[in-house]
Amino acid sequence: MTWWPIGASLMSSNVGSGLFIGLAGTGAAEGLAVGGFEWNAVWVLVALGWIFIPVYISAGVVTMPEYLAKRFGGQRIRLYMSVLSLILYIFTKISTDIFSGALFIQVSLGWDLYLSTGILLVVTAAYTVAGGLAAVIYTDALQTLIMVGGAFVLMFIAFAEVGWYEGLVERYMSAVPSVTVPNSTCHLPRSDAFHLFRDPVSGDLPWPGLVFGLTVLATWVWCTDQVIVQRSLSAKSLSHAKAGSVLGGYLKLLPMFFVVMPGMISRALFPEEVGCVDPAVCQKVCGTSVGCSNIAYPKLVVELMPVGLRGLMLAVMFAALMSSLTSIFNSSSTLFTLDLYHRARPKASEMELMIVGRVFILVLVCVSILWIPVIQTANSGQLFDYIQSVTSFLAPPITAVFLMAIFWPRANEQGAFWGLMTGLVVGLIRMALEFSYTVPSCGQPDHRPAILTDVHYLYFALILLALTCLVIVVVSLATAPIPKEHLYRLTWWSRHSQEHRIDLASPWMTSDPVNLDPSHDSDRLPDPCWRRAAMRLCGLTGPSSDSGSPVTENNKLNSLQEDPLWGKVCNVNALLLLTVNVFLWGYFA
């Protein structure tokens, strides 16, 4: 792929109803600071193109589990990554996507949230059966284009309605609901609402956490997550991968203006609904007593968009959401059946794996729906804060392992595994505490323990990263190192090495996930019509659908050589991007 579709796809992978609901909702409640989550990604995208991708290319890998298997050997780490991916799918992807889509339906059509959830899942199931992954691939780019275009149209309409930026500042700071809670100030907008950098102790998004703690989470998302990295690894050359990262970085500057600020405008225009603080009023408005900031963006779409454009925007939102859910359902089904279930039952037939995969999707959906009430009340009802907090409990150990794997050749499998396990246990304890205590509504006393009220989740991400790195260092130094011949071109320091590498043997990498040898089927009678129909319905069309070795997918991107001219062009554009980013941080700091 060339650079521009890579950059566009890096952006589109993040654009969906969850982004619009979450970013705009937190912007409505807390102000501009949440836009720092998008601007922080710029630095990490540059790191992806200039640090991580060169290592992945030199290693000759196409997936992140494959890199870890080559770097450390064994199969424990891949098993851990599979289980953790499923946990993150449930708590940060499926449940939040379902919730945000149902919220759009609730606001636009006035239906009950759980009725909306049911309808959304039925339509998604029909979409999956009728179109499958092909529909996802062919429609994602168009949906993203229409969504972003519609968002820009809405941004201009909203700014014109509120009196542009000066009007936003004035009206947002005076956006107070008529029904307030006595002896409290939670109905008032924050005095630092238009500042990115906030107090490191008392701020809702403390600036050290926003700059450093958030980088830990962003590194996991942009540099180690398979969904993101595979886009850059599909580049024609290293220069195209770098240019794609730069374009993605420029595009990540935009959500502050077409999502966060419109969310703030929504509160300025509709303080009674979006800015409600009285539990009884909020319960009536959106069905949640802790606040209704999540309805900020759909409220703006329904109230301000012209009729035809409003319908198109809502339709595209739902289509993108269904595409996202379909992709997640397929990914999680494959992950569970091949990485977990098939390891427990190596002789399982293709039909058995098909049935188990579909049943597992049903289990995922049920668990995700049961989790929605927690999402509604978590983090004062702010979806984006919820997603980031859960990520901060589970992702830092993965970031630590990748950083140590790339920059510290002495790190070994034992150190990486026990670092991951320690980080997981500590993260799950914090996560359990977080959801064992409900966030108090406006005016109510806060009885949560100090570790929840005094240690912000972005600070916790830094602590968890440091703890995981410490365990990796201690255990690695206490155990045997990986011989040098196994590490050529697998670390930053050896990426240009020409020495022959002996890959660490891993039974996981060599085992056949499903027995699809045609010789076993040569004497079989044709399947009955009902079986062929069921197989086609579930996306299984027999052995012919099996692709070759994934290693061949990366045959074009196997060299770190760059054209000197285009290398300089990429470097200059990266410096320009970072300069613009620093200026924006400074201007809104």
PALOKOL-374377 format. One record per residue (C-alpha): residue in three letters; chain; x, y, z. Coordinates in steps of 0.25 Angstrom, whole numbers, plus 5000, padded with zeros to 4 digits. Example, Ala and Ser with C-alpha at 12.3 -4.5 7.8 and 13.67 -1.06 7.14 Angstrom:
2
 type mol east north   up
  ALA   A 5049  4982 5031
  SER   A 5055  4996 5029
***
This chain:
589
 type mol east north   up
  MET   A 5000  5000 5000
  THR   A 5004  5014 4998
  TRP   A 5005  5025 5009
  TRP   A 4992  5032 5008
  PRO   A 4982  5020 5010
  ILE   A 4991  5016 5021
  GLY   A 4990  5029 5028
  ALA   A 4975  5030 5025
  SER   A 4973  5016 5031
  LEU   A 4981  5019 5043
  MET   A 4971  5030 5046
  SER   A 4958  5022 5042
  SER   A 4962  5011 5051
  ASN   A 4959  5021 5062
  VAL   A 4947  5028 5057
  GLY   A 4933  5022 5061
  SER   A 4921  5025 5070
  GLY   A 4930  5022 5082
  LEU   A 4939  5033 5078
  PHE   A 4928  5043 5076
  ILE   A 4920  5039 5088
  GLY   A 4932  5038 5097
  LEU   A 4941  5050 5093
  ALA   A 4929  5060 5092
  GLY   A 4923  5055 5105
  THR   A 4936  5057 5113
  GLY   A 4938  5070 5106
  ALA   A 4924  5075 5110
  ALA   A 4927  5071 5124
  GLU   A 4941  5075 5126
  GLY   A 4946  5084 5115
  LEU   A 4957  5083 5105
  ALA   A 4967  5075 5113
  VAL   A 4961  5062 5107
  GLY   A 4966  5066 5093
  GLY   A 4980  5064 5098
  PHE   A 4977  5049 5097
  GLU   A 4977  5051 5082
  TRP   A 4989  5060 5081
  ASN   A 4997  5051 5089
  ALA   A 4995  5041 5079
  VAL   A 5003  5049 5069
  TRP   A 5016  5047 5076
  VAL   A 5014  5032 5077
  LEU   A 5010  5031 5062
  VAL   A 5024  5037 5059
  ALA   A 5030  5027 5069
  LEU   A 5023  5016 5061
  GLY   A 5028  5020 5048
  TRP   A 5043  5023 5052
  ILE   A 5045  5013 5064
  PHE   A 5035  5001 5064
  ILE   A 5032  4998 5049
  PRO   A 5047  4997 5046
  VAL   A 5049  4987 5056
  TYR   A 5037  4979 5052
  ILE   A 5042  4980 5037
  SER   A 5056  4975 5041
  ALA   A 5050  4964 5049
  GLY   A 5041  4959 5037
  VAL   A 5028  4958 5044
  VAL   A 5014  4962 5041
  THR   A 5007  4960 5054
  MET   A 5010  4964 5068
  PRO   A 5009  4951 5074
  GLU   A 5019  4946 5064
  TYR   A 5029  4956 5068
  LEU   A 5028  4952 5083
  ALA   A 5029  4938 5079
  LYS   A 5042  4941 5071
  ARG   A 5047  4950 5081
  PHE   A 5045  4941 5094
  GLY   A 5041  4927 5089
  GLY   A 5031  4919 5096
  GLN   A 5016  4920 5096
  ARG   A 5012  4925 5110
  ILE   A 5013  4940 5105
  ARG   A 5004  4937 5093
  LEU   A 4994  4930 5102
  TYR   A 4994  4942 5111
  MET   A 4992  4952 5100
  SER   A 4980  4944 5094
  VAL   A 4973  4944 5108
  LEU   A 4976  4959 5110
  SER   A 4971  4962 5096
  LEU   A 4958  4956 5099
  ILE   A 4957  4963 5112
  LEU   A 4959  4976 5106
  TYR   A 4950  4973 5094
  ILE   A 4939  4971 5105
  PHE   A 4941  4983 5114
  THR   A 4946  4993 5104
  LYS   A 4941  4990 5090
  ILE   A 4928  4981 5089
  SER   A 4921  4987 5101
  THR   A 4925  5002 5098
  ASP   A 4921  5000 5084
  ILE   A 4908  4994 5087
  PHE   A 4905  5005 5098
  SER   A 4909  5017 5089
  GLY   A 4901  5011 5077
  ALA   A 4889  5009 5086
  LEU   A 4891  5023 5092
  PHE   A 4890  5029 5078
  ILE   A 4877  5021 5075
  GLN   A 4871  5026 5089
  VAL   A 4874  5040 5087
  SER   A 4870  5041 5072
  LEU   A 4857  5032 5073
  GLY   A 4854  5033 5088
  TRP   A 4854  5018 5090
  ASP   A 4858  5011 5103
  LEU   A 4873  5008 5104
  TYR   A 4872  4993 5105
  LEU   A 4861  4992 5094
  SER   A 4871  5000 5085
  THR   A 4882  4990 5089
  GLY   A 4874  4978 5085
  ILE   A 4870  4984 5071
  LEU   A 4884  4988 5069
  LEU   A 4889  4974 5071
  VAL   A 4878  4968 5062
  VAL   A 4882  4977 5051
  THR   A 4897  4975 5053
  ALA   A 4894  4959 5053
  ALA   A 4887  4961 5039
  TYR   A 4898  4970 5034
  THR   A 4908  4960 5038
  VAL   A 4901  4948 5031
  ALA   A 4898  4956 5019
  GLY   A 4911  4963 5017
  GLY   A 4922  4958 5026
  LEU   A 4936  4963 5025
  ALA   A 4935  4967 5011
  ALA   A 4924  4977 5014
  VAL   A 4933  4982 5025
  ILE   A 4945  4984 5016
  TYR   A 4938  4991 5004
  THR   A 4930  5000 5013
  ASP   A 4939  5005 5024
  ALA   A 4946  5015 5016
  LEU   A 4934  5022 5010
  GLN   A 4927  5022 5024
  THR   A 4939  5029 5030
  LEU   A 4939  5039 5019
  ILE   A 4924  5042 5021
  MET   A 4925  5042 5036
  VAL   A 4937  5052 5036
  GLY   A 4931  5061 5026
  GLY   A 4918  5061 5033
  ALA   A 4925  5064 5046
  PHE   A 4932  5076 5040
  VAL   A 4918  5081 5034
  LEU   A 4913  5080 5048
  MET   A 4925  5087 5054
  PHE   A 4922  5099 5045
  ILE   A 4907  5099 5048
  ALA   A 4910  5098 5063
  PHE   A 4920  5109 5063
  ALA   A 4911  5118 5056
  GLU   A 4900  5115 5065
  VAL   A 4908  5118 5078
  GLY   A 4916  5130 5072
  TRP   A 4929  5124 5068
  TYR   A 4941  5122 5078
  GLU   A 4938  5135 5086
  GLY   A 4924  5131 5088
  LEU   A 4927  5117 5092
  VAL   A 4936  5122 5103
  GLU   A 4925  5131 5108
  ARG   A 4913  5122 5107
  TYR   A 4920  5110 5112
  MET   A 4925  5116 5125
  SER   A 4911  5121 5128
  ALA   A 4904  5108 5124
  VAL   A 4898  5104 5137
  PRO   A 4885  5096 5138
  SER   A 4873  5102 5145
  VAL   A 4872  5090 5155
  THR   A 4884  5089 5163
  VAL   A 4889  5081 5176
  PRO   A 4889  5090 5188
  ASN   A 4903  5093 5195
  SER   A 4911  5088 5183
  THR   A 4918  5093 5171
  CYS   A 4917  5082 5162
  HIS   A 4907  5089 5153
  LEU   A 4918  5100 5150
  PRO   A 4927  5098 5138
  ARG   A 4941  5096 5142
  SER   A 4949  5109 5143
  ASP   A 4961  5102 5135
  ALA   A 4951  5097 5124
  PHE   A 4959  5103 5113
  HIS   A 4973  5099 5118
  LEU   A 4980  5086 5114
  PHE   A 4990  5086 5125
  ARG   A 4983  5084 5139
  ASP   A 4987  5083 5153
  PRO   A 4996  5071 5156
  VAL   A 4989  5068 5169
  SER   A 4974  5073 5168
  GLY   A 4972  5073 5153
  ASP   A 4962  5064 5147
  LEU   A 4973  5061 5136
  PRO   A 4986  5064 5143
  TRP   A 4996  5069 5133
  PRO   A 5008  5059 5136
  GLY   A 4998  5048 5134
  LEU   A 4993  5054 5121
  VAL   A 5007  5056 5116
  PHE   A 5014  5043 5121
  GLY   A 5003  5034 5127
  LEU   A 4995  5035 5114
  THR   A 5007  5032 5105
  VAL   A 5008  5018 5112
  LEU   A 4994  5015 5107
  ALA   A 4996  5022 5094
  THR   A 5008  5013 5091
  TRP   A 5000  5000 5094
  VAL   A 4989  5005 5084
  TRP   A 4998  5011 5073
  CYS   A 5011  5003 5073
  THR   A 5007  4989 5078
  ASP   A 4993  4986 5075
  GLN   A 4991  4977 5063
  VAL   A 4979  4985 5057
  ILE   A 4988  4997 5056
  VAL   A 5001  4992 5053
  GLN   A 4997  4983 5041
  ARG   A 4993  4995 5034
  SER   A 5007  5001 5034
  LEU   A 5013  4987 5031
  SER   A 5005  4987 5018
  ALA   A 5013  4999 5013
  LYS   A 5021  4997 5000
  SER   A 5034  5002 5007
  LEU   A 5039  5008 5020
  SER   A 5037  5022 5014
  HIS   A 5023  5019 5011
  ALA   A 5020  5014 5025
  LYS   A 5027  5027 5031
  ALA   A 5019  5036 5022
  GLY   A 5006  5028 5026
  SER   A 5009  5031 5041
  VAL   A 5011  5046 5038
  LEU   A 4998  5047 5030
  GLY   A 4991  5039 5042
  GLY   A 4998  5049 5052
  TYR   A 4992  5061 5044
  LEU   A 4978  5055 5044
  LYS   A 4979  5052 5059
  LEU   A 4980  5068 5061
  LEU   A 4966  5069 5056
  PRO   A 4957  5062 5066
  MET   A 4959  5074 5076
  PHE   A 4952  5083 5066
  PHE   A 4941  5074 5061
  VAL   A 4938  5066 5073
  VAL   A 4942  5072 5086
  MET   A 4938  5086 5083
  PRO   A 4925  5082 5078
  GLY   A 4923  5074 5090
  MET   A 4925  5087 5098
  ILE   A 4916  5094 5089
  SER   A 4905  5084 5092
  ARG   A 4906  5087 5107
  ALA   A 4906  5102 5104
  LEU   A 4893  5101 5096
  PHE   A 4886  5090 5104
  PRO   A 4890  5092 5118
  GLU   A 4877  5086 5124
  GLU   A 4880  5072 5117
  VAL   A 4895  5071 5115
  GLY   A 4899  5079 5127
  CYS   A 4889  5073 5137
  VAL   A 4894  5070 5151
  ASP   A 4882  5066 5159
  PRO   A 4880  5051 5160
  ALA   A 4865  5051 5157
  VAL   A 4866  5060 5145
  CYS   A 4878  5052 5139
  GLN   A 4870  5039 5141
  LYS   A 4859  5045 5134
  VAL   A 4867  5051 5122
  CYS   A 4877  5039 5119
  GLY   A 4874  5028 5129
  THR   A 4886  5030 5137
  SER   A 4887  5038 5150
  VAL   A 4902  5042 5150
  GLY   A 4901  5051 5138
  CYS   A 4897  5052 5123
  SER   A 4909  5057 5117
  ASN   A 4910  5045 5107
  ILE   A 4897  5050 5100
  ALA   A 4905  5063 5096
  TYR   A 4908  5059 5081
  PRO   A 4896  5051 5077
  LYS   A 4888  5063 5083
  LEU   A 4895  5072 5074
  VAL   A 4893  5063 5062
  VAL   A 4878  5062 5065
  GLU   A 4876  5077 5068
  LEU   A 4885  5084 5058
  MET   A 4887  5076 5046
  PRO   A 4878  5078 5034
  VAL   A 4868  5067 5032
  GLY   A 4874  5060 5020
  LEU   A 4888  5061 5026
  ARG   A 4884  5057 5039
  GLY   A 4878  5044 5034
  LEU   A 4891  5041 5026
  MET   A 4900  5044 5038
  LEU   A 4892  5035 5047
  ALA   A 4891  5024 5036
  VAL   A 4906  5024 5034
  MET   A 4909  5024 5049
  PHE   A 4901  5011 5051
  ALA   A 4907  5005 5038
  ALA   A 4921  5008 5044
  LEU   A 4917  5003 5057
  MET   A 4912  4990 5051
  SER   A 4925  4988 5043
  SER   A 4933  4990 5056
  LEU   A 4924  4980 5063
  THR   A 4925  4970 5052
  SER   A 4940  4971 5051
  ILE   A 4941  4969 5066
  PHE   A 4932  4957 5066
  ASN   A 4940  4951 5055
  SER   A 4954  4954 5062
  SER   A 4949  4949 5076
  SER   A 4943  4937 5070
  THR   A 4956  4933 5063
  LEU   A 4965  4937 5075
  PHE   A 4957  4928 5084
  THR   A 4955  4916 5075
  LEU   A 4969  4915 5069
  ASP   A 4978  4921 5080
  LEU   A 4970  4915 5092
  TYR   A 4960  4904 5089
  HIS   A 4968  4897 5079
  ARG   A 4980  4896 5088
  ALA   A 4971  4889 5098
  ARG   A 4965  4880 5087
  PRO   A 4975  4878 5076
  LYS   A 4967  4868 5069
  ALA   A 4954  4877 5068
  SER   A 4947  4877 5054
  GLU   A 4945  4889 5046
  MET   A 4930  4888 5049
  GLU   A 4932  4887 5064
  LEU   A 4941  4900 5063
  MET   A 4931  4907 5055
  ILE   A 4920  4904 5065
  VAL   A 4929  4907 5077
  GLY   A 4933  4921 5071
  ARG   A 4918  4925 5068
  VAL   A 4914  4921 5083
  PHE   A 4926  4928 5088
  ILE   A 4921  4941 5081
  LEU   A 4907  4939 5088
  VAL   A 4914  4938 5101
  LEU   A 4923  4951 5098
  VAL   A 4910  4959 5094
  CYS   A 4903  4954 5107
  VAL   A 4914  4958 5116
  SER   A 4916  4971 5109
  ILE   A 4901  4975 5110
  LEU   A 4902  4971 5125
  TRP   A 4913  4981 5126
  ILE   A 4906  4993 5120
  PRO   A 4900  4997 5134
  VAL   A 4914  4998 5139
  ILE   A 4918  5007 5127
  GLN   A 4906  5016 5129
  THR   A 4911  5020 5143
  ALA   A 4926  5018 5143
  ASN   A 4935  5030 5143
  SER   A 4923  5040 5145
  GLY   A 4916  5034 5133
  GLN   A 4927  5038 5123
  LEU   A 4929  5028 5113
  PHE   A 4943  5032 5108
  ASP   A 4949  5033 5123
  TYR   A 4943  5019 5125
  ILE   A 4950  5013 5113
  GLN   A 4964  5020 5116
  SER   A 4963  5016 5131
  VAL   A 4960  5001 5127
  THR   A 4972  5002 5117
  SER   A 4981  5008 5128
  PHE   A 4978  4996 5137
  LEU   A 4982  4985 5126
  ALA   A 4990  4991 5115
  PRO   A 5003  4996 5122
  PRO   A 5009  4982 5124
  ILE   A 5008  4980 5109
  THR   A 5015  4993 5106
  ALA   A 5026  4990 5116
  VAL   A 5029  4976 5110
  PHE   A 5030  4982 5096
  LEU   A 5039  4993 5100
  MET   A 5048  4984 5108
  ALA   A 5048  4974 5096
  ILE   A 5052  4985 5086
  PHE   A 5062  4993 5095
  TRP   A 5068  4983 5105
  PRO   A 5074  4970 5098
  ARG   A 5076  4964 5112
  ALA   A 5061  4962 5114
  ASN   A 5057  4948 5113
  GLU   A 5044  4940 5113
  GLN   A 5043  4937 5128
  GLY   A 5045  4952 5131
  ALA   A 5034  4956 5121
  PHE   A 5024  4946 5125
  TRP   A 5025  4949 5140
  GLY   A 5025  4963 5137
  LEU   A 5012  4962 5130
  MET   A 5006  4953 5141
  THR   A 5010  4963 5152
  GLY   A 5004  4974 5144
  LEU   A 4992  4967 5141
  VAL   A 4989  4963 5155
  VAL   A 4992  4978 5160
  GLY   A 4983  4983 5149
  LEU   A 4972  4974 5152
  ILE   A 4972  4978 5166
  ARG   A 4971  4992 5163
  MET   A 4960  4989 5153
  ALA   A 4952  4981 5163
  LEU   A 4953  4992 5173
  GLU   A 4949  5003 5163
  PHE   A 4936  4996 5159
  SER   A 4933  4991 5173
  TYR   A 4931  5006 5177
  THR   A 4921  5015 5170
  VAL   A 4925  5029 5167
  PRO   A 4916  5038 5176
  SER   A 4906  5047 5170
  CYS   A 4907  5062 5171
  GLY   A 4906  5066 5186
  GLN   A 4908  5052 5191
  PRO   A 4920  5049 5200
  ASP   A 4931  5041 5194
  HIS   A 4934  5028 5202
  ARG   A 4944  5021 5192
  PRO   A 4957  5017 5197
  ALA   A 4969  5027 5195
  ILE   A 4976  5018 5184
  LEU   A 4964  5021 5175
  THR   A 4962  5036 5179
  ASP   A 4976  5040 5180
  VAL   A 4983  5032 5170
  HIS   A 4978  5036 5156
  TYR   A 4977  5025 5146
  LEU   A 4988  5032 5137
  TYR   A 4997  5032 5149
  PHE   A 4994  5017 5151
  ALA   A 4998  5014 5137
  LEU   A 5012  5020 5140
  ILE   A 5013  5012 5153
  LEU   A 5008  4999 5146
  LEU   A 5018  5001 5135
  ALA   A 5030  5004 5145
  LEU   A 5026  4991 5153
  THR   A 5025  4982 5141
  CYS   A 5039  4987 5136
  LEU   A 5045  4985 5149
  VAL   A 5040  4970 5150
  ILE   A 5045  4968 5136
  VAL   A 5059  4973 5139
  VAL   A 5060  4965 5152
  VAL   A 5055  4952 5147
  SER   A 5063  4953 5134
  LEU   A 5076  4956 5141
  ALA   A 5073  4944 5151
  THR   A 5071  4935 5139
  ALA   A 5079  4931 5127
  PRO   A 5080  4941 5115
  ILE   A 5075  4938 5101
  PRO   A 5087  4934 5093
  LYS   A 5092  4945 5083
  GLU   A 5089  4937 5071
  HIS   A 5074  4937 5074
  LEU   A 5073  4952 5074
  TYR   A 5079  4957 5061
  ARG   A 5069  4968 5055
  LEU   A 5059  4966 5067
  THR   A 5064  4978 5075
  TRP   A 5066  4993 5072
  TRP   A 5081  4991 5073
  SER   A 5082  4979 5064
  ARG   A 5072  4984 5053
  HIS   A 5083  4986 5042
  SER   A 5090  4973 5046
  GLN   A 5093  4963 5034
  GLU   A 5097  4951 5043
  HIS   A 5088  4939 5041
  ARG   A 5078  4938 5052
  ILE   A 5073  4924 5058
  ASP   A 5059  4926 5062
  LEU   A 5055  4921 5075
  ALA   A 5047  4908 5074
  SER   A 5032  4909 5077
  PRO   A 5022  4898 5077
  TRP   A 5012  4908 5075
  MET   A 5017  4914 5062
  THR   A 5019  4900 5056
  SER   A 5006  4894 5060
  ASP   A 4995  4893 5050
  PRO   A 4982  4900 5055
  VAL   A 4972  4892 5048
  ASN   A 4974  4880 5040
  LEU   A 4970  4884 5026
  ASP   A 4979  4874 5018
  PRO   A 4971  4872 5005
  SER   A 4976  4857 5004
  HIS   A 4967  4854 5016
  ASP   A 4955  4858 5009
  SER   A 4958  4852 4995
  ASP   A 4948  4840 4997
  ARG   A 4937  4848 5004
  LEU   A 4923  4849 4998
  PRO   A 4918  4863 4995
  ASP   A 4912  4870 5007
  PRO   A 4897  4871 5008
  CYS   A 4891  4884 5004
  TRP   A 4887  4888 5018
  ARG   A 4901  4886 5023
  ARG   A 4907  4894 5011
  ALA   A 4897  4905 5014
  ALA   A 4901  4905 5029
  MET   A 4915  4906 5025
  ARG   A 4914  4917 5016
  LEU   A 4905  4925 5026
  CYS   A 4916  4924 5036
  GLY   A 4927  4928 5027
  LEU   A 4933  4914 5025
  THR   A 4934  4910 5011
  GLY   A 4944  4898 5012
  PRO   A 4959  4896 5010
  SER   A 4960  4905 4998
  SER   A 4958  4917 5007
  ASP   A 4970  4914 5015
  SER   A 4981  4924 5011
  GLY   A 4996  4921 5010
  SER   A 5007  4924 5020
  PRO   A 5005  4938 5025
  VAL   A 5020  4941 5024
  THR   A 5018  4943 5009
  GLU   A 5009  4955 5011
  ASN   A 5021  4963 5015
  ASN   A 5030  4960 5004
  LYS   A 5030  4975 4999
  LEU   A 5034  4981 5012
  ASN   A 5046  4973 5016
  SER   A 5057  4984 5015
  LEU   A 5060  4996 5023
  GLN   A 5066  5003 5011
  GLU   A 5060  5016 5007
  ASP   A 5062  5026 4996
  PRO   A 5070  5037 5002
  LEU   A 5061  5048 4996
  TRP   A 5048  5042 5001
  GLY   A 5055  5039 5014
  LYS   A 5058  5054 5016
  VAL   A 5044  5058 5012
  CYS   A 5038  5048 5023
  ASN   A 5048  5054 5033
  VAL   A 5045  5068 5030
  ASN   A 5030  5066 5030
  ALA   A 5031  5058 5043
  LEU   A 5038  5070 5049
  LEU   A 5028  5080 5044
  LEU   A 5016  5071 5049
  LEU   A 5023  5071 5063
  THR   A 5025  5086 5062
  VAL   A 5010  5088 5059
  ASN   A 5007  5079 5071
  VAL   A 5015  5086 5081
  PHE   A 5010  5099 5076
  LEU   A 4995  5094 5079
  TRP   A 4999  5089 5092
  GLY   A 5005  5102 5096
  TYR   A 4994  5110 5091
  PHE   A 4983  5103 5099
  ALA   A 4992  5099 5111
***
